[in-house]
Amino acid sequence: MGVWGTGPFDNDDAADFVDELYEVNDLTPARAALAATMDSQGWLEAPDGARALAAAVVVAAGFDGHTADLPEDVVGWLHDHPDAGTLADARLAMDALVRIAGPDSELRQTWLAAPEGSAWVEQVARLGYRLARVVGDESAG
């Protein structure tokens, strides 16, 4: 996996996910990426984790509008598809994030061994908070 930063879109696997998302009018690629983390028992491979992490960010941004760290084409896609995400997508993203940040995640292990690992951990934690707010807000309403 080519990586050029700690951000969720700063790798080849996330870039491939974005290309797939841009070709459709719904969150099918995001749902598939998130579900792939649930399909694997035990070890979660880094490419699956990276794709799911990018997908989780897209789902969260669709609800809370936080797009400052997203690639321009993803921001445009979200603008064109403002109601693409569902509460089920947010819950799936939260579940996937638990796997991505868990001890059986190659992506997590890789980042923990890197000098920039704490920045990655912090970003994942912030994303978890954002998704928890979405699910909490939707459940209350």
C-alpha positions in Angstrom: 0.0 0.0 0.0 1.4 3.4 -1.0 1.0 5.8 1.9 1.8 9.6 1.8 0.3 10.7 5.1 -1.7 9.8 8.2 -5.1 11.0 6.9 -7.7 8.4 6.0 -7.4 9.3 2.2 -3.6 9.4 2.2 -3.1 5.9 0.7 -3.6 4.0 -2.5 -6.4 1.8 -1.1 -8.5 4.8 0.0 -7.8 6.4 -3.4 -9.2 3.3 -5.1 -12.3 3.5 -2.9 -12.8 7.2 -3.8 -12.7 6.3 -7.5 -15.4 3.6 -7.0 -17.5 6.0 -5.0 -17.3 8.7 -7.6 -18.7 6.3 -10.2 -22.0 5.6 -8.4 -24.9 7.6 -7.0 -25.2 5.8 -3.6 -23.0 4.5 -0.8 -22.7 1.0 -2.2 -18.8 1.1 -2.3 -18.8 2.5 1.3 -21.2 -0.2 2.5 -19.1 -2.9 0.9 -15.9 -1.6 2.4 -17.4 -1.3 5.8 -19.0 -4.8 5.6 -15.7 -6.3 4.5 -14.3 -5.6 8.0 -17.2 -7.6 9.5 -16.7 -10.5 7.1 -13.1 -11.2 8.2 -12.7 -13.2 11.4 -9.4 -12.5 13.2 -6.8 -10.5 11.4 -8.0 -7.5 9.4 -5.7 -6.8 6.4 -4.5 -3.3 6.0 -6.1 -2.7 2.5 -9.5 -3.6 3.9 -9.0 -1.4 6.9 -7.8 1.5 4.8 -10.8 1.3 2.5 -13.2 1.0 5.4 -11.6 3.9 7.3 -12.1 6.2 4.2 -15.7 4.9 3.9 -16.4 5.6 7.6 -15.2 9.2 7.1 -17.5 9.6 4.1 -20.4 8.3 6.1 -19.7 10.6 9.1 -19.2 13.7 6.8 -22.5 13.0 5.1 -24.2 13.5 8.5 -22.1 16.1 10.2 -20.9 18.1 7.2 -17.3 18.0 8.4 -15.5 18.0 5.0 -12.4 20.0 5.7 -10.0 17.0 5.5 -11.7 15.3 2.5 -10.5 15.2 -1.0 -12.3 17.7 -3.3 -14.0 15.0 -5.3 -15.4 13.4 -2.2 -16.7 16.8 -1.0 -18.3 17.3 -4.4 -19.8 13.8 -4.3 -21.3 14.5 -0.8 -22.7 17.8 -2.1 -24.4 16.0 -5.0 -25.7 13.2 -2.7 -26.7 14.8 0.6 -29.1 12.1 1.7 -27.0 9.1 0.7 -26.3 7.9 4.3 -28.6 6.1 6.7 -28.4 5.4 10.4 -27.6 1.8 9.5 -24.6 3.1 7.6 -23.4 5.1 10.6 -23.8 2.1 12.8 -21.9 -0.1 10.4 -19.2 2.5 10.2 -18.9 2.5 14.0 -18.6 -1.3 14.0 -16.0 -1.2 11.3 -14.0 1.4 13.2 -13.9 -0.9 16.2 -12.3 -3.5 14.0 -9.9 -1.0 12.4 -8.7 0.2 15.7 -8.7 -3.2 17.3 -5.7 -5.5 18.2 -6.3 -7.7 15.1 -5.9 -4.8 12.6 -2.9 -4.8 10.4 -3.5 -1.1 9.7 -3.5 -0.3 13.4 -0.4 -2.4 14.0 1.4 -0.6 11.1 0.5 2.8 12.4 1.5 2.0 16.0 4.9 1.1 14.8 5.3 4.3 12.8 6.6 7.6 14.2 3.3 9.3 13.2 1.2 6.6 14.8 -0.2 8.8 17.6 -1.6 11.2 14.9 -3.4 8.3 13.2 -4.8 7.0 16.6 -6.1 10.5 17.4 -7.8 10.8 14.0 -9.5 7.4 14.4 -10.7 8.4 17.9 -12.1 11.7 16.6 -13.9 9.8 13.9 -15.4 7.4 16.5 -16.6 10.4 18.4 -18.2 11.9 15.3 -20.0 8.6 14.5 -21.2 8.1 18.1 -22.7 11.6 17.9 -24.5 10.7 14.7 -25.9 7.5 16.1 -26.8 9.2 19.4 -28.5 12.2 17.7 -30.5 10.0 15.3 -31.6 7.6 18.0 -32.8 10.5 20.2 -34.7 12.1 17.4 
